Amino acid sequence: MDSSPRAGVIVNPTKFGDVARVRRRVEQVCGRHGWADPLWLETTAEDPGTGQTQEAVDAGVDVVCPLGGDGTVRTVGAALAHSGVPVGLLPGGTGNLLARNLDLPVESLDRALEVALTGESTPIDTCRLELIRPTSAQLAARLEDEEGQPARSVDFDDAVDDRGDPDVREEHRFLVMAGLGFDAEVMAAAPEKLKARVGWLAYLVTGVQHLKGPQFTVDVRLDGSGPLHRRVRSVVVGNVGKLQGGMELLPDALADDGTMDAVLLSPEGIVGWAATIAQLSTRRMIGHKRVDHLQAREVRIVSDKPVELEIDGDTLGSALAIRVAIDPGSLLVRLPQGSRGILHHP
């Protein structure tokens, strides 16, 4: 009986033009390090990774490696939480945000796989999110309020009119960030073909088109404290804070500190966005306060109208309120040997 260690690879086949070639490459690297051929499982539209991850765990693999976009990483990571089986992050898709925030290789599949096979298992936090869906009347009111504004992402299938229905509330787990408003609209609108051609720059192109979108009012509660009332264009809650291009949206966020960070963005027009970006880049207030940074173990956000929601780049449609709680040390991630300190700022 072969006693060699074995990896489970959960691959999103839509992210690669030649899946067979990628599989051969993975098998070669595994063999070079004395590992058996990996358990190769492909995601489907019906199951984006949850069932495949459970199959890999049941098969007794030593590490599970998502190979796809940020959505595949989130799905696999959520399924592995509290399992004791580590996740090995492989580059694929557009963002690779968790890997970037952990300073893992994102340009080389071979190097990333080597870390997954030979690295040490290190615990990081994850975030549990509960959302409340709007009613169809609330969605209709939003459309009326936003006449002339981009509202293509509004889907009345999101509505739950029976407030006693268990579908009013949904639970999800994310690893990187959740966003209400602007960023969720951008994620929903970015064309897949453009993302495939220019990568994360597709979000920049789409973002420029959504700068003048509608604001909304939120009440924010942190760990049971009194509400913070703000008129915003976007709210982001994150376990880590680095975006593509190196911008630190949540500069104090650490993957293993037992807290989450949040930012409220309140720009007014193009000039306001310019000042907001400058404020984020320099961490200095320029003119009116347009950026609020917060930190907590739990955050509750209630909006005055339905807004778009995304988690780790996956759009979830319209939500009226969210509650996010940190789940400390709930996921094991493979990091290079001796690099435990990379989770912490110097």
Beta strands, then each sheet from edge to edge (+ up, - down):
strand 1: 7-11
strand 2: 39-42
strand 3: 63-67
strand 4: 120-132
strand 5: 169-174
strand 6: 177-181
strand 7: 216-222
strand 8: 228-232
strand 9: 234-238
strand 10: 260-265
strand 11: 291-296
strand 12: 298-311
strand 13: 314-335
sheet 1: 2+ 1+ 3+
sheet 2: 5+ 4- 13+ 12- 6+ 9- 10+ 11-
sheet 3: 5+ 4- 13+ 12- 7+ 8-
end
